[in-house]
Amino acid sequence: MSSASSSVRRIAAAVLAAGTVVGAAALPAAAQDRGHQQRPRVEISRVQAVSPGREDRSNRSLNGEWVEITNTTRNPINLRGWTLRDDDGNRYRFDNVRINSRATIRIHTGTGRNTRTDLFQNRRDYVWDNRADTATLRDDRGRTIDTESWGRRHH
């Protein structure tokens, strides 16, 4: 009986060991799948490429064109060195800007005084193409964090 119980124990140990190996091998794939489904920590939440009213390059009209960036986390994030860029290569670089937890910042094209909720690119011409463009947000290492596209580009 002793040899039967030791055989049962060896088989049980082998089954448990095999289950542990299979479980460990499956874990990274499952963790990776969850990573793809998560929203970015900071995202482009809205874009208003078409300024309301007349597009006459007035500061009011330029500031009617904007991109909103939202922090989806519970912690504030410093955007120092991050960039927001369009398809034509126009780039806005964030200075020492802190975006609070679950907060949104609106980046206007024209001039104005920066606040916690509104930043200004201080441009005298429109950035975002009304018909088709892509806003790309990159972190301070140049990694693409989020993009928002509208319309179709014809080359």
Secondary structure, 3 states (H helix, E strand, C coil): CHHHHHHHHHHHHHHHHHHHHHHHHHHHHHHHHHHHHCCCCEEEEEEECCCCCCCCCCHHHHHCCEEEEEECCCCCEECCCCEEECCCCCEEECCCCEECCCCEEEEECCCCCCCCCEEECCCCCCCCCCCCEEEEEECCCCCEEEEEEECCCCC
